[in-house]
Amino acid sequence: MLVLNLQTVMKQQKPRDNSELLRTAASLSGIAIQMGATIFLGNLLGEWLDQKFEKTYLEDTITLLAVFLSIYLVIKKVMTLNK
């Protein structure tokens, strides 16, 4: 009798829908890749500008701006995900 009731309960349970969880995880992974690429490209741009204009501060400045830009983009994306 207990086995029969347990089987009935197991049949009535709905399978979990993991599609929303997978979408969120994929979106967050994309955010991490975007952040890394933004900072990396900002660093490359700053290094190139340093060499082109023979300065020493442009690489640091552009990289710092890229970090701020990437943080802004992460916050904007997370706020969109929370809606």
Summary of the structure (lengths in Angstrom):
residues: 83
radius of gyration: 24.0
end to end distance: 46.7
largest distance: 84.6
contacts: 189
relative contact order: 0.11
helix: 86%
strand: 0%
